[in-house]
Amino acid sequence: MSERILIAGGTGLIGRALAARLAASGREVVLLSRSASAKAGERELPPGCRLAAWDGRTAKGWGELASGAEAIVNLAGESIAGGRWSAGRKARIVDSRLQSTAAVVEAIAQAKRPPRVLLQGSAVGFYGDRADELLPEEADAGGGFLGETARAWEAASAPAESFGVRRVLARTGVVLAREGGAFPKMALPFRLGAGAILGSGKQWMPWIHLADEIAALEFLIGNEAAHGAVNLAAPAPETQAAFSRQLARALHRPLLVRAPAWTMRAALGEMADLVLASQRVVPQRLLDLGFRFRYPALAAALGDLCRRDEGEATR
């Protein structure tokens, strides 16, 4: 009988890619979805995956699937980049994460045989704005909205450990993928010849290629030695200026302008923290556990993303 893995937030960029990889390895993959048209959405899922309805707040209707499962992967939460951070949006960002995590813990508590591991989503925003400080997993939490949100999100999953569940906190950096997420939005101005260095350009940007993100998540599910916080970022972080220069080079476009921090604040408000905060994150625990990155350096990652994009454009 195949192992069952539940993915909350499984219809997003990371969740769908992870589901495809896990299903290809022979697992039974169940994606928890709040969509009213969940059954129709099943036709678009990778082979070996299915949807189960949930309300994002309780274990009602799906909780029994947690019993005997290999893992629950919790990636659920409203996008932090979906619009300016009004008071209402900030509340939804926080509440969606805490409520979905409470539902996962509820399912674990009710399970006759709790899942072996809870892979809990988090983010490098946990560390706040830290200038040039090196940030392995032992670094303290930072302040600001992102730091406070990530800290609360992680803490909400802690009760799972009282049921004997191994808990891993996946602190993910900026995921680079041409299929969606941040990268297409970052690349568009460069394609139009309007690429810019954002802010001072000195802020560190922890990034990871989607292929490595998914491989690392699967690695953490199966590695019994993995527990606690794990940084999911490439071992060679880059400053924003260096990232912009390399992206311009990969796309064969000029890099002629700089967008001062005040213009970013004016356009995005507090959400500008997403591009102006500095986090020099290192994936020390992944490396110590023996994980090998396919794209440890930015030039190779951008080369892959931009080369594939150009190849499709010429077909």
C-alpha positions as semicolon CSV with decimal commas, in nm:
position;residue;x (nm);y (nm);z (nm)
1;M;0,000;0,000;0,000
2;S;0,139;0,340;-0,097
3;E;0,223;0,601;0,166
4;R;-0,025;0,886;0,199
5;I;0,085;1,250;0,213
6;L;-0,155;1,537;0,275
7;I;-0,069;1,884;0,143
8;A;-0,255;2,187;0,277
9;G;-0,208;2,476;0,039
10;G;-0,128;2,224;-0,229
11;T;-0,276;2,411;-0,523
12;G;-0,013;2,688;-0,520
13;L;0,318;2,693;-0,707
14;I;0,517;2,495;-0,450
15;G;0,234;2,263;-0,350
16;R;0,153;2,151;-0,703
17;A;0,517;2,092;-0,791
18;L;0,571;1,897;-0,470
19;A;0,256;1,693;-0,528
20;A;0,374;1,594;-0,875
21;R;0,713;1,481;-0,745
22;L;0,568;1,283;-0,453
23;A;0,305;1,116;-0,672
24;A;0,573;1,022;-0,926
25;S;0,756;0,841;-0,646
26;G;0,451;0,623;-0,584
27;R;0,289;0,805;-0,291
28;E;-0,081;0,872;-0,257
29;V;-0,106;1,252;-0,251
30;V;-0,412;1,433;-0,117
31;L;-0,435;1,809;-0,170
32;L;-0,659;1,992;0,073
33;S;-0,859;2,255;-0,113
34;R;-1,114;2,519;-0,016
35;S;-1,231;2,551;-0,377
36;A;-1,601;2,493;-0,432
37;S;-1,516;2,330;-0,766
38;A;-1,264;2,087;-0,616
39;K;-1,382;1,789;-0,822
40;A;-1,348;1,981;-1,146
41;G;-1,000;2,082;-1,039
42;E;-0,896;1,718;-1,004
43;R;-0,878;1,693;-1,382
44;E;-0,585;1,938;-1,375
45;L;-0,388;1,756;-1,105
46;P;-0,084;1,535;-1,169
47;P;-0,155;1,162;-1,191
48;G;-0,173;1,001;-0,848
49;C;-0,312;1,314;-0,678
50;R;-0,662;1,389;-0,557
51;L;-0,840;1,671;-0,379
52;A;-1,015;1,672;-0,043
53;A;-1,233;1,963;0,065
54;W;-1,154;2,159;0,379
55;D;-1,257;2,492;0,522
56;G;-0,907;2,603;0,622
57;R;-1,011;2,624;0,988
58;T;-1,103;2,276;1,112
59;A;-1,034;1,908;1,051
60;K;-1,398;1,847;0,958
61;G;-1,440;1,626;0,651
62;W;-1,073;1,539;0,599
63;G;-0,917;1,480;0,940
64;E;-0,948;1,101;0,922
65;L;-0,702;1,104;0,632
66;A;-0,428;1,212;0,874
67;S;-0,440;0,879;1,057
68;G;-0,160;0,656;0,933
69;A;-0,029;0,917;0,689
70;E;0,341;0,945;0,619
71;A;0,331;1,324;0,638
72;I;0,126;1,640;0,643
73;V;0,277;1,932;0,455
74;N;0,124;2,263;0,561
75;L;0,178;2,544;0,311
76;A;-0,163;2,708;0,352
77;G;-0,197;3,082;0,389
78;E;-0,301;3,394;0,199
79;S;-0,031;3,531;-0,033
80;I;0,186;3,796;0,128
81;A;0,241;3,955;-0,213
82;G;-0,122;3,979;-0,318
83;G;-0,160;4,351;-0,256
84;R;-0,071;4,638;-0,023
85;W;-0,071;4,546;0,342
86;S;-0,381;4,720;0,467
87;A;-0,489;4,637;0,820
88;G;-0,749;4,399;0,680
89;R;-0,505;4,221;0,449
90;K;-0,248;4,182;0,726
91;A;-0,515;4,027;0,948
92;R;-0,609;3,782;0,670
93;I;-0,243;3,689;0,611
94;V;-0,197;3,607;0,978
95;D;-0,537;3,449;1,043
96;S;-0,522;3,223;0,736
97;R;-0,191;3,080;0,858
98;L;-0,287;3,035;1,221
99;Q;-0,629;2,889;1,147
100;S;-0,505;2,639;0,890
101;T;-0,223;2,531;1,121
102;A;-0,471;2,486;1,407
103;A;-0,678;2,264;1,176
104;V;-0,372;2,051;1,097
105;V;-0,289;2,014;1,467
106;E;-0,653;1,922;1,533
107;A;-0,634;1,644;1,274
108;I;-0,312;1,515;1,428
109;A;-0,465;1,516;1,776
110;Q;-0,765;1,315;1,656
111;A;-0,565;1,062;1,455
112;K;-0,552;0,706;1,587
113;R;-0,208;0,679;1,429
114;P;-0,060;1,029;1,393
115;P;0,144;1,105;1,082
116;R;0,517;1,053;1,116
117;V;0,611;1,408;1,023
118;L;0,459;1,754;0,998
119;L;0,643;1,965;0,742
120;Q;0,534;2,313;0,845
121;G;0,569;2,601;0,604
122;S;0,750;2,915;0,716
123;A;0,966;3,181;0,553
124;V;1,299;3,359;0,581
125;G;1,097;3,664;0,680
126;F;1,125;3,504;1,026
127;Y;1,463;3,677;1,062
128;G;1,342;4,030;0,985
129;D;1,579;4,291;0,840
130;R;1,932;4,192;0,948
131;A;2,178;4,381;0,723
132;D;2,496;4,171;0,667
133;E;2,447;3,929;0,958
134;L;2,486;3,562;0,864
135;L;2,162;3,381;0,948
136;P;2,180;3,006;1,012
137;E;1,879;2,840;1,171
138;E;1,996;2,924;1,524
139;A;1,963;3,298;1,462
140;D;1,698;3,478;1,667
141;A;1,367;3,588;1,520
142;G;1,349;3,939;1,383
143;G;1,085;4,207;1,415
144;G;0,844;4,368;1,175
145;F;0,529;4,219;1,028
146;L;0,705;3,939;0,842
147;G;0,910;3,831;1,142
148;E;0,616;3,836;1,379
149;T;0,394;3,648;1,134
150;A;0,648;3,372;1,068
151;R;0,719;3,333;1,439
152;A;0,348;3,296;1,520
153;W;0,298;3,055;1,227
154;E;0,576;2,829;1,348
155;A;0,460;2,842;1,710
156;A;0,107;2,739;1,612
157;S;0,239;2,403;1,492
158;A;0,433;2,324;1,811
159;P;0,152;2,120;1,979
160;A;0,193;1,853;1,709
161;E;0,510;1,735;1,883
162;S;0,315;1,631;2,193
163;F;0,161;1,353;1,981
164;G;0,501;1,212;1,885
165;V;0,512;1,381;1,545
166;R;0,847;1,492;1,404
167;R;0,809;1,860;1,317
168;V;1,016;2,038;1,054
169;L;0,990;2,414;0,996
170;A;1,067;2,494;0,632
171;R;1,188;2,856;0,623
172;T;1,173;2,922;0,251
173;G;1,344;3,204;0,064
174;V;1,243;3,360;-0,269
175;V;1,150;3,066;-0,493
176;L;1,263;3,115;-0,852
177;A;1,039;2,944;-1,108
178;R;0,924;3,043;-1,451
179;E;0,587;2,874;-1,384
180;G;0,480;3,142;-1,138
181;G;0,558;3,307;-0,808
182;A;0,798;3,600;-0,783
183;F;1,032;3,535;-1,075
184;P;0,806;3,625;-1,372
185;K;0,718;3,954;-1,200
186;M;1,084;4,024;-1,126
187;A;1,192;3,945;-1,481
188;L;0,922;4,141;-1,665
189;P;1,078;4,490;-1,622
190;F;1,411;4,351;-1,742
191;R;1,249;4,202;-2,052
192;L;1,103;4,546;-2,125
193;G;1,442;4,711;-2,086
194;A;1,345;4,877;-1,757
195;G;1,523;4,654;-1,507
196;A;1,644;4,830;-1,195
197;I;1,842;4,782;-0,876
198;L;1,592;4,814;-0,592
199;G;1,676;5,034;-0,296
200;S;2,043;5,050;-0,203
201;G;2,101;4,711;-0,365
202;K;2,306;4,610;-0,062
203;Q;2,028;4,406;0,095
204;W;2,080;4,029;0,085
205;M;1,829;3,819;-0,103
206;P;1,792;3,452;-0,005
207;W;1,678;3,266;-0,316
208;I;1,621;2,905;-0,420
209;H;1,538;2,740;-0,754
210;L;1,201;2,561;-0,755
211;A;1,372;2,232;-0,839
212;D;1,582;2,256;-0,523
213;E;1,287;2,371;-0,312
214;I;1,087;2,064;-0,409
215;A;1,381;1,825;-0,374
216;A;1,458;1,969;-0,030
217;L;1,098;1,930;0,090
218;E;1,092;1,565;-0,021
219;F;1,432;1,515;0,144
220;L;1,304;1,656;0,474
221;I;0,994;1,437;0,468
222;G;1,205;1,123;0,440
223;N;1,502;1,212;0,660
224;E;1,437;1,110;1,020
225;A;1,728;1,325;1,137
226;A;1,557;1,642;1,013
227;H;1,364;1,833;1,276
228;G;1,313;2,189;1,385
229;A;1,393;2,490;1,168
230;V;1,557;2,436;0,829
231;N;1,646;2,720;0,593
232;L;1,543;2,652;0,234
233;A;1,769;2,888;0,044
234;A;2,065;2,837;-0,186
235;P;2,406;2,827;-0,016
236;A;2,519;3,138;-0,208
237;P;2,286;3,429;-0,125
238;E;2,326;3,741;-0,337
239;T;2,270;4,109;-0,277
240;Q;1,983;4,264;-0,464
241;A;2,227;4,457;-0,685
242;A;2,417;4,140;-0,776
243;F;2,091;3,958;-0,846
244;S;1,975;4,239;-1,076
245;R;2,304;4,245;-1,266
246;Q;2,300;3,869;-1,318
247;L;1,935;3,870;-1,426
248;A;2,006;4,146;-1,680
249;R;2,300;3,945;-1,811
250;A;2,095;3,623;-1,835
251;L;1,823;3,802;-2,031
252;H;2,068;4,004;-2,243
253;R;1,908;4,327;-2,131
254;P;2,056;4,652;-1,996
255;L;2,052;4,754;-1,631
256;L;2,043;5,130;-1,641
257;V;1,838;5,258;-1,348
258;R;1,802;5,236;-0,973
259;A;1,472;5,251;-0,785
260;P;1,538;5,434;-0,457
261;A;1,389;5,287;-0,141
262;W;1,153;5,582;-0,101
263;T;0,991;5,510;-0,436
264;M;0,940;5,148;-0,334
265;R;0,781;5,261;-0,007
266;A;0,558;5,505;-0,192
267;A;0,441;5,239;-0,436
268;L;0,411;4,941;-0,202
269;G;0,389;5,080;0,149
270;E;0,498;4,838;0,421
271;M;0,493;4,555;0,164
272;A;0,820;4,700;0,028
273;D;0,984;4,499;0,310
274;L;0,961;4,202;0,073
275;V;1,231;4,353;-0,148
276;L;1,411;4,596;0,084
277;A;1,470;4,380;0,393
278;S;1,812;4,212;0,411
279;Q;1,841;3,844;0,506
280;R;2,177;3,676;0,453
281;V;2,038;3,329;0,510
282;V;2,251;3,015;0,492
283;P;2,104;2,660;0,469
284;Q;2,334;2,514;0,732
285;R;2,110;2,230;0,844
286;L;2,031;2,115;0,492
287;L;2,402;2,102;0,415
288;D;2,478;1,923;0,743
289;L;2,213;1,663;0,660
290;G;2,381;1,595;0,327
291;F;2,139;1,762;0,088
292;R;2,296;1,851;-0,246
293;F;2,171;2,151;-0,439
294;R;2,121;2,120;-0,812
295;Y;2,152;2,499;-0,844
296;P;2,381;2,625;-0,567
297;A;2,485;2,936;-0,765
298;L;2,258;3,206;-0,905
299;A;2,415;3,218;-1,252
300;A;2,325;2,855;-1,317
301;A;1,973;2,897;-1,177
302;L;1,902;3,204;-1,391
303;G;2,063;3,038;-1,691
304;D;1,821;2,748;-1,658
305;L;1,514;2,968;-1,611
306;C;1,594;3,213;-1,887
307;R;1,722;2,952;-2,132
308;R;1,404;2,746;-2,103
309;D;1,196;3,059;-2,143
310;E;1,381;3,170;-2,456
311;G;1,359;2,819;-2,599
312;E;0,981;2,816;-2,570
313;A;0,954;3,165;-2,717
314;T;1,130;3,054;-3,038
315;R;0,914;2,749;-3,103
